[in-house]
Amino acid sequence: SWRKPLIVMTPKSLLRHPRVVSDLAELEQGTFQRILPDATANPDQVKRVLLCSGKIYYELDQQREALGRTDIAILRVEQLYPLQDEVLLEALAPYGEGTPVIWVQEEPENMGAWPYLRMRFGDTLLGRMPLYGATRAASASPATGSASSHKIEQKQLITRAFGDADLHQRLHSVVSYEPQNL
């Protein structure tokens, strides 16, 4: 029988992260989920959905807890390609039509999954939700090369995702496609 190899790419920061764990029952009885739902958000209260992939989820979740925000759901996309419409529709079904969805990524605007999602869906995700992105500014390099600059950009990116900054002001280190009324 033919088997597909499992390839896991993860940043070193997640190897010992206290929230990046699964108990044995999940490993034994669980299955792969293409999109991980938000188990803590009440869909009736959600006014914004953040979609992300990878380690940025843990920073977004930490910020949500710190701010006490119950109006934001965070969904983790575990399989970017092929991204099946029906799987995405099922993950977003609990949230009202017209709820803004913001793709959040650490990579610059011209890298990562954002260009693919933007090309595939345009301004509206599956015809029912406005789609925006919170990314770093477009760049020829995926990183600044400076730890202090990275921390500043990361903080700005997280702030944009939660809409805590004035949405009309755009910092050069972060590009956002966010609605004016959030």
Rosetta constraint file for C-alpha pairs under 8 A:
AtomPair CA 10 CA 14 HARMONIC 6.85 0.50
AtomPair CA 10 CA 15 HARMONIC 7.77 0.50
AtomPair CA 10 CA 54 HARMONIC 7.73 0.50
AtomPair CA 11 CA 15 HARMONIC 7.41 0.50
AtomPair CA 11 CA 55 HARMONIC 7.57 0.50
AtomPair CA 13 CA 17 HARMONIC 6.65 0.50
AtomPair CA 14 CA 20 HARMONIC 6.56 0.50
AtomPair CA 14 CA 55 HARMONIC 7.09 0.50
AtomPair CA 15 CA 20 HARMONIC 7.64 0.50
AtomPair CA 16 CA 20 HARMONIC 7.49 0.50
AtomPair CA 17 CA 21 HARMONIC 7.94 0.50
AtomPair CA 19 CA 58 HARMONIC 7.85 0.50
AtomPair CA 22 CA 26 HARMONIC 6.13 0.50
AtomPair CA 22 CA 27 HARMONIC 6.90 0.50
AtomPair CA 23 CA 27 HARMONIC 6.70 0.50
AtomPair CA 24 CA 28 HARMONIC 6.02 0.50
AtomPair CA 25 CA 29 HARMONIC 5.71 0.50
AtomPair CA 25 CA 30 HARMONIC 7.21 0.50
AtomPair CA 26 CA 30 HARMONIC 4.57 0.50
AtomPair CA 26 CA 31 HARMONIC 7.89 0.50
AtomPair CA 27 CA 31 HARMONIC 7.88 0.50
AtomPair CA 33 CA 78 HARMONIC 7.04 0.50
AtomPair CA 34 CA 77 HARMONIC 6.19 0.50
AtomPair CA 34 CA 78 HARMONIC 4.96 0.50
AtomPair CA 34 CA 79 HARMONIC 5.02 0.50
AtomPair CA 34 CA 87 HARMONIC 7.46 0.50
AtomPair CA 35 CA 75 HARMONIC 6.81 0.50
AtomPair CA 35 CA 76 HARMONIC 5.51 0.50
AtomPair CA 35 CA 77 HARMONIC 4.47 0.50
AtomPair CA 35 CA 78 HARMONIC 5.46 0.50
AtomPair CA 35 CA 79 HARMONIC 7.06 0.50
AtomPair CA 35 CA 87 HARMONIC 7.41 0.50
AtomPair CA 35 CA 88 HARMONIC 7.40 0.50
AtomPair CA 35 CA 91 HARMONIC 6.81 0.50
AtomPair CA 36 CA 75 HARMONIC 5.80 0.50
AtomPair CA 36 CA 76 HARMONIC 5.00 0.50
AtomPair CA 36 CA 77 HARMONIC 6.47 0.50
AtomPair CA 36 CA 78 HARMONIC 7.12 0.50
AtomPair CA 36 CA 91 HARMONIC 7.89 0.50
AtomPair CA 37 CA 74 HARMONIC 7.52 0.50
AtomPair CA 37 CA 75 HARMONIC 5.19 0.50
AtomPair CA 37 CA 76 HARMONIC 6.85 0.50
AtomPair CA 37 CA 91 HARMONIC 6.33 0.50
AtomPair CA 38 CA 73 HARMONIC 6.01 0.50
AtomPair CA 38 CA 74 HARMONIC 5.69 0.50
AtomPair CA 38 CA 75 HARMONIC 5.59 0.50
AtomPair CA 40 CA 73 HARMONIC 7.91 0.50
AtomPair CA 41 CA 45 HARMONIC 7.71 0.50
AtomPair CA 41 CA 46 HARMONIC 7.05 0.50
AtomPair CA 41 CA 70 HARMONIC 6.32 0.50
AtomPair CA 41 CA 71 HARMONIC 7.37 0.50
AtomPair CA 41 CA 72 HARMONIC 6.97 0.50
AtomPair CA 41 CA 73 HARMONIC 5.47 0.50
AtomPair CA 42 CA 46 HARMONIC 6.47 0.50
AtomPair CA 42 CA 70 HARMONIC 7.39 0.50
AtomPair CA 42 CA 71 HARMONIC 7.81 0.50
AtomPair CA 43 CA 73 HARMONIC 7.86 0.50
AtomPair CA 43 CA 94 HARMONIC 5.67 0.50
AtomPair CA 43 CA 95 HARMONIC 5.42 0.50
AtomPair CA 43 CA 96 HARMONIC 7.90 0.50
AtomPair CA 44 CA 95 HARMONIC 7.23 0.50
AtomPair CA 44 CA 96 HARMONIC 7.95 0.50
AtomPair CA 45 CA 70 HARMONIC 6.91 0.50
AtomPair CA 45 CA 71 HARMONIC 5.22 0.50
AtomPair CA 46 CA 70 HARMONIC 7.03 0.50
AtomPair CA 46 CA 71 HARMONIC 4.13 0.50
AtomPair CA 46 CA 72 HARMONIC 5.21 0.50
AtomPair CA 46 CA 73 HARMONIC 6.29 0.50
AtomPair CA 46 CA 95 HARMONIC 6.91 0.50
AtomPair CA 46 CA 99 HARMONIC 7.94 0.50
AtomPair CA 47 CA 71 HARMONIC 5.33 0.50
AtomPair CA 47 CA 72 HARMONIC 6.11 0.50
AtomPair CA 47 CA 99 HARMONIC 5.94 0.50
AtomPair CA 47 CA 100 HARMONIC 7.19 0.50
AtomPair CA 48 CA 71 HARMONIC 6.70 0.50
AtomPair CA 48 CA 72 HARMONIC 5.05 0.50
AtomPair CA 48 CA 73 HARMONIC 6.54 0.50
AtomPair CA 48 CA 99 HARMONIC 5.80 0.50
AtomPair CA 48 CA 100 HARMONIC 5.17 0.50
AtomPair CA 48 CA 101 HARMONIC 6.06 0.50
AtomPair CA 48 CA 102 HARMONIC 7.58 0.50
AtomPair CA 49 CA 72 HARMONIC 5.72 0.50
AtomPair CA 49 CA 73 HARMONIC 4.79 0.50
AtomPair CA 49 CA 74 HARMONIC 5.87 0.50
AtomPair CA 49 CA 75 HARMONIC 7.32 0.50
AtomPair CA 49 CA 99 HARMONIC 7.14 0.50
AtomPair CA 49 CA 100 HARMONIC 6.27 0.50
AtomPair CA 49 CA 101 HARMONIC 4.71 0.50
AtomPair CA 49 CA 102 HARMONIC 6.26 0.50
AtomPair CA 50 CA 72 HARMONIC 7.18 0.50
AtomPair CA 50 CA 73 HARMONIC 6.09 0.50
AtomPair CA 50 CA 74 HARMONIC 4.69 0.50
AtomPair CA 50 CA 75 HARMONIC 6.22 0.50
AtomPair CA 50 CA 101 HARMONIC 5.78 0.50
AtomPair CA 50 CA 102 HARMONIC 4.90 0.50
AtomPair CA 50 CA 103 HARMONIC 5.94 0.50
AtomPair CA 50 CA 104 HARMONIC 6.66 0.50
AtomPair CA 50 CA 161 HARMONIC 7.40 0.50
AtomPair CA 51 CA 74 HARMONIC 5.95 0.50
AtomPair CA 51 CA 75 HARMONIC 5.00 0.50
AtomPair CA 51 CA 76 HARMONIC 5.96 0.50
AtomPair CA 51 CA 77 HARMONIC 6.85 0.50
AtomPair CA 51 CA 101 HARMONIC 6.88 0.50
AtomPair CA 51 CA 102 HARMONIC 6.00 0.50
AtomPair CA 51 CA 103 HARMONIC 4.73 0.50
AtomPair CA 51 CA 104 HARMONIC 6.15 0.50
AtomPair CA 52 CA 56 HARMONIC 7.00 0.50
AtomPair CA 52 CA 57 HARMONIC 6.30 0.50
AtomPair CA 52 CA 74 HARMONIC 7.51 0.50
AtomPair CA 52 CA 75 HARMONIC 6.49 0.50
AtomPair CA 52 CA 76 HARMONIC 5.18 0.50
AtomPair CA 52 CA 77 HARMONIC 5.95 0.50
AtomPair CA 52 CA 103 HARMONIC 5.79 0.50
AtomPair CA 52 CA 104 HARMONIC 5.22 0.50
AtomPair CA 52 CA 105 HARMONIC 6.31 0.50
AtomPair CA 53 CA 57 HARMONIC 6.66 0.50
AtomPair CA 53 CA 76 HARMONIC 5.32 0.50
AtomPair CA 53 CA 77 HARMONIC 5.09 0.50
AtomPair CA 53 CA 78 HARMONIC 6.23 0.50
AtomPair CA 53 CA 105 HARMONIC 7.35 0.50
AtomPair CA 54 CA 76 HARMONIC 7.58 0.50
AtomPair CA 54 CA 78 HARMONIC 7.71 0.50
AtomPair CA 55 CA 59 HARMONIC 7.25 0.50
AtomPair CA 56 CA 60 HARMONIC 6.19 0.50
AtomPair CA 56 CA 104 HARMONIC 7.82 0.50
AtomPair CA 56 CA 105 HARMONIC 6.93 0.50
AtomPair CA 56 CA 106 HARMONIC 6.98 0.50
AtomPair CA 57 CA 61 HARMONIC 6.02 0.50
AtomPair CA 57 CA 74 HARMONIC 7.49 0.50
AtomPair CA 57 CA 76 HARMONIC 6.96 0.50
AtomPair CA 58 CA 62 HARMONIC 6.06 0.50
AtomPair CA 59 CA 63 HARMONIC 6.17 0.50
AtomPair CA 59 CA 158 HARMONIC 7.68 0.50
AtomPair CA 60 CA 64 HARMONIC 6.12 0.50
AtomPair CA 60 CA 74 HARMONIC 7.75 0.50
AtomPair CA 60 CA 158 HARMONIC 6.54 0.50
AtomPair CA 61 CA 65 HARMONIC 6.26 0.50
AtomPair CA 61 CA 74 HARMONIC 7.40 0.50
AtomPair CA 62 CA 66 HARMONIC 6.16 0.50
AtomPair CA 63 CA 67 HARMONIC 6.08 0.50
AtomPair CA 63 CA 158 HARMONIC 7.61 0.50
AtomPair CA 64 CA 68 HARMONIC 5.92 0.50
AtomPair CA 64 CA 69 HARMONIC 5.29 0.50
AtomPair CA 64 CA 70 HARMONIC 7.74 0.50
AtomPair CA 64 CA 72 HARMONIC 7.66 0.50
AtomPair CA 64 CA 162 HARMONIC 7.99 0.50
AtomPair CA 65 CA 69 HARMONIC 6.57 0.50
AtomPair CA 75 CA 91 HARMONIC 7.94 0.50
AtomPair CA 79 CA 83 HARMONIC 6.60 0.50
AtomPair CA 80 CA 113 HARMONIC 7.53 0.50
AtomPair CA 83 CA 87 HARMONIC 7.58 0.50
AtomPair CA 83 CA 88 HARMONIC 7.47 0.50
AtomPair CA 84 CA 88 HARMONIC 6.43 0.50
AtomPair CA 85 CA 89 HARMONIC 5.98 0.50
AtomPair CA 85 CA 126 HARMONIC 7.40 0.50
AtomPair CA 86 CA 90 HARMONIC 6.04 0.50
AtomPair CA 87 CA 91 HARMONIC 6.26 0.50
AtomPair CA 88 CA 92 HARMONIC 6.21 0.50
AtomPair CA 89 CA 93 HARMONIC 5.76 0.50
AtomPair CA 89 CA 126 HARMONIC 7.49 0.50
AtomPair CA 90 CA 94 HARMONIC 7.98 0.50
AtomPair CA 95 CA 99 HARMONIC 6.73 0.50
AtomPair CA 97 CA 128 HARMONIC 5.39 0.50
AtomPair CA 97 CA 129 HARMONIC 5.88 0.50
AtomPair CA 98 CA 128 HARMONIC 5.89 0.50
AtomPair CA 98 CA 129 HARMONIC 4.51 0.50
AtomPair CA 98 CA 130 HARMONIC 6.30 0.50
AtomPair CA 99 CA 129 HARMONIC 5.60 0.50
AtomPair CA 99 CA 130 HARMONIC 6.96 0.50
AtomPair CA 100 CA 129 HARMONIC 5.76 0.50
AtomPair CA 100 CA 130 HARMONIC 5.02 0.50
AtomPair CA 100 CA 131 HARMONIC 6.25 0.50
AtomPair CA 100 CA 132 HARMONIC 7.50 0.50
AtomPair CA 100 CA 179 HARMONIC 7.93 0.50
AtomPair CA 101 CA 125 HARMONIC 7.81 0.50
AtomPair CA 101 CA 129 HARMONIC 6.52 0.50
AtomPair CA 101 CA 130 HARMONIC 6.08 0.50
AtomPair CA 101 CA 131 HARMONIC 5.01 0.50
AtomPair CA 101 CA 132 HARMONIC 6.24 0.50
AtomPair CA 102 CA 131 HARMONIC 5.86 0.50
AtomPair CA 102 CA 132 HARMONIC 4.66 0.50
AtomPair CA 102 CA 133 HARMONIC 5.09 0.50
AtomPair CA 102 CA 134 HARMONIC 6.67 0.50
AtomPair CA 102 CA 161 HARMONIC 7.17 0.50
AtomPair CA 102 CA 178 HARMONIC 7.51 0.50
AtomPair CA 103 CA 114 HARMONIC 7.10 0.50
AtomPair CA 103 CA 131 HARMONIC 7.48 0.50
AtomPair CA 103 CA 132 HARMONIC 6.22 0.50
AtomPair CA 103 CA 133 HARMONIC 4.62 0.50
AtomPair CA 103 CA 134 HARMONIC 6.12 0.50
AtomPair CA 104 CA 133 HARMONIC 5.96 0.50
AtomPair CA 104 CA 134 HARMONIC 4.83 0.50
AtomPair CA 104 CA 135 HARMONIC 6.16 0.50
AtomPair CA 104 CA 161 HARMONIC 6.75 0.50
AtomPair CA 105 CA 112 HARMONIC 7.25 0.50
AtomPair CA 105 CA 113 HARMONIC 7.81 0.50
AtomPair CA 105 CA 114 HARMONIC 7.58 0.50
AtomPair CA 105 CA 134 HARMONIC 6.56 0.50
AtomPair CA 105 CA 135 HARMONIC 5.40 0.50
AtomPair CA 105 CA 136 HARMONIC 7.81 0.50
AtomPair CA 106 CA 135 HARMONIC 6.05 0.50
AtomPair CA 106 CA 136 HARMONIC 6.45 0.50
AtomPair CA 106 CA 154 HARMONIC 7.30 0.50
AtomPair CA 106 CA 157 HARMONIC 7.67 0.50
AtomPair CA 107 CA 111 HARMONIC 5.83 0.50
AtomPair CA 107 CA 112 HARMONIC 5.61 0.50
AtomPair CA 107 CA 135 HARMONIC 6.29 0.50
AtomPair CA 107 CA 136 HARMONIC 6.00 0.50
AtomPair CA 107 CA 142 HARMONIC 6.02 0.50
AtomPair CA 107 CA 143 HARMONIC 7.66 0.50
AtomPair CA 108 CA 112 HARMONIC 7.22 0.50
AtomPair CA 108 CA 135 HARMONIC 5.63 0.50
AtomPair CA 108 CA 136 HARMONIC 4.23 0.50
AtomPair CA 108 CA 137 HARMONIC 5.20 0.50
AtomPair CA 108 CA 138 HARMONIC 4.86 0.50
AtomPair CA 108 CA 139 HARMONIC 5.99 0.50
AtomPair CA 108 CA 142 HARMONIC 6.28 0.50
AtomPair CA 109 CA 114 HARMONIC 6.58 0.50
AtomPair CA 109 CA 115 HARMONIC 7.15 0.50
AtomPair CA 109 CA 135 HARMONIC 5.32 0.50
AtomPair CA 109 CA 136 HARMONIC 5.74 0.50
AtomPair CA 109 CA 137 HARMONIC 5.57 0.50
AtomPair CA 109 CA 138 HARMONIC 4.64 0.50
AtomPair CA 109 CA 139 HARMONIC 7.57 0.50
AtomPair CA 109 CA 175 HARMONIC 7.03 0.50
AtomPair CA 110 CA 114 HARMONIC 7.33 0.50
AtomPair CA 110 CA 115 HARMONIC 6.09 0.50
AtomPair CA 110 CA 138 HARMONIC 5.20 0.50
AtomPair CA 110 CA 139 HARMONIC 6.94 0.50
AtomPair CA 111 CA 115 HARMONIC 6.69 0.50
AtomPair CA 111 CA 138 HARMONIC 7.71 0.50
AtomPair CA 111 CA 142 HARMONIC 7.42 0.50
AtomPair CA 113 CA 117 HARMONIC 6.18 0.50
AtomPair CA 114 CA 118 HARMONIC 5.90 0.50
AtomPair CA 114 CA 133 HARMONIC 7.03 0.50
AtomPair CA 115 CA 119 HARMONIC 6.00 0.50
AtomPair CA 116 CA 120 HARMONIC 6.03 0.50
AtomPair CA 117 CA 121 HARMONIC 5.85 0.50
AtomPair CA 117 CA 122 HARMONIC 7.45 0.50
AtomPair CA 118 CA 122 HARMONIC 4.84 0.50
AtomPair CA 118 CA 123 HARMONIC 7.23 0.50
AtomPair CA 121 CA 125 HARMONIC 5.49 0.50
AtomPair CA 121 CA 126 HARMONIC 6.75 0.50
AtomPair CA 121 CA 131 HARMONIC 7.93 0.50
AtomPair CA 122 CA 131 HARMONIC 7.40 0.50
AtomPair CA 123 CA 130 HARMONIC 5.86 0.50
AtomPair CA 123 CA 131 HARMONIC 5.19 0.50
AtomPair CA 123 CA 132 HARMONIC 7.05 0.50
AtomPair CA 124 CA 128 HARMONIC 6.52 0.50
AtomPair CA 124 CA 129 HARMONIC 5.44 0.50
AtomPair CA 124 CA 130 HARMONIC 4.42 0.50
AtomPair CA 124 CA 131 HARMONIC 5.15 0.50
AtomPair CA 125 CA 129 HARMONIC 5.10 0.50
AtomPair CA 125 CA 130 HARMONIC 5.97 0.50
AtomPair CA 125 CA 131 HARMONIC 5.59 0.50
AtomPair CA 132 CA 176 HARMONIC 7.25 0.50
AtomPair CA 132 CA 177 HARMONIC 4.68 0.50
AtomPair CA 132 CA 178 HARMONIC 5.35 0.50
AtomPair CA 132 CA 179 HARMONIC 7.61 0.50
AtomPair CA 133 CA 175 HARMONIC 7.88 0.50
AtomPair CA 133 CA 176 HARMONIC 5.51 0.50
AtomPair CA 133 CA 177 HARMONIC 5.01 0.50
AtomPair CA 133 CA 178 HARMONIC 6.86 0.50
AtomPair CA 134 CA 157 HARMONIC 6.56 0.50
AtomPair CA 134 CA 160 HARMONIC 6.63 0.50
AtomPair CA 134 CA 161 HARMONIC 6.03 0.50
AtomPair CA 134 CA 174 HARMONIC 7.29 0.50
AtomPair CA 134 CA 175 HARMONIC 6.16 0.50
AtomPair CA 134 CA 176 HARMONIC 4.48 0.50
AtomPair CA 134 CA 177 HARMONIC 6.47 0.50
AtomPair CA 134 CA 178 HARMONIC 7.75 0.50
AtomPair CA 135 CA 157 HARMONIC 6.63 0.50
AtomPair CA 135 CA 174 HARMONIC 5.90 0.50
AtomPair CA 135 CA 175 HARMONIC 5.43 0.50
AtomPair CA 135 CA 176 HARMONIC 6.24 0.50
AtomPair CA 136 CA 153 HARMONIC 7.35 0.50
AtomPair CA 136 CA 157 HARMONIC 7.04 0.50
AtomPair CA 136 CA 173 HARMONIC 5.88 0.50
AtomPair CA 136 CA 174 HARMONIC 4.38 0.50
AtomPair CA 136 CA 175 HARMONIC 5.56 0.50
AtomPair CA 137 CA 172 HARMONIC 6.72 0.50
AtomPair CA 137 CA 173 HARMONIC 5.47 0.50
AtomPair CA 137 CA 174 HARMONIC 5.10 0.50
AtomPair CA 137 CA 175 HARMONIC 5.09 0.50
AtomPair CA 138 CA 175 HARMONIC 7.90 0.50
AtomPair CA 143 CA 150 HARMONIC 7.45 0.50
AtomPair CA 144 CA 149 HARMONIC 6.72 0.50
AtomPair CA 144 CA 150 HARMONIC 6.42 0.50
AtomPair CA 145 CA 149 HARMONIC 7.97 0.50
AtomPair CA 145 CA 150 HARMONIC 7.73 0.50
AtomPair CA 146 CA 150 HARMONIC 6.09 0.50
AtomPair CA 147 CA 151 HARMONIC 6.26 0.50
AtomPair CA 148 CA 152 HARMONIC 6.42 0.50
AtomPair CA 149 CA 153 HARMONIC 6.15 0.50
AtomPair CA 150 CA 154 HARMONIC 5.92 0.50
AtomPair CA 151 CA 155 HARMONIC 6.16 0.50
AtomPair CA 152 CA 156 HARMONIC 6.29 0.50
AtomPair CA 153 CA 157 HARMONIC 6.04 0.50
AtomPair CA 153 CA 173 HARMONIC 6.05 0.50
AtomPair CA 153 CA 174 HARMONIC 6.96 0.50
AtomPair CA 154 CA 158 HARMONIC 6.24 0.50
AtomPair CA 155 CA 159 HARMONIC 6.13 0.50
AtomPair CA 156 CA 160 HARMONIC 6.16 0.50
AtomPair CA 156 CA 173 HARMONIC 7.81 0.50
AtomPair CA 156 CA 174 HARMONIC 6.80 0.50
AtomPair CA 157 CA 161 HARMONIC 6.32 0.50
AtomPair CA 157 CA 174 HARMONIC 6.13 0.50
AtomPair CA 158 CA 162 HARMONIC 6.54 0.50
AtomPair CA 159 CA 163 HARMONIC 6.10 0.50
AtomPair CA 159 CA 164 HARMONIC 5.53 0.50
AtomPair CA 159 CA 165 HARMONIC 6.34 0.50
AtomPair CA 160 CA 164 HARMONIC 6.46 0.50
AtomPair CA 160 CA 165 HARMONIC 6.31 0.50
AtomPair CA 160 CA 167 HARMONIC 7.74 0.50
AtomPair CA 160 CA 176 HARMONIC 7.17 0.50
AtomPair CA 163 CA 167 HARMONIC 6.68 0.50
AtomPair CA 163 CA 182 HARMONIC 6.96 0.50
AtomPair CA 165 CA 169 HARMONIC 7.86 0.50
AtomPair CA 167 CA 178 HARMONIC 7.49 0.50
AtomPair CA 167 CA 180 HARMONIC 6.72 0.50
AtomPair CA 167 CA 182 HARMONIC 7.86 0.50
AtomPair CA 168 CA 180 HARMONIC 7.34 0.50
AtomPair CA 170 CA 174 HARMONIC 7.17 0.50
AtomPair CA 170 CA 175 HARMONIC 7.08 0.50
AtomPair CA 170 CA 176 HARMONIC 7.71 0.50
AtomPair CA 171 CA 175 HARMONIC 7.38 0.50
AtomPair CA 178 CA 182 HARMONIC 7.61 0.50
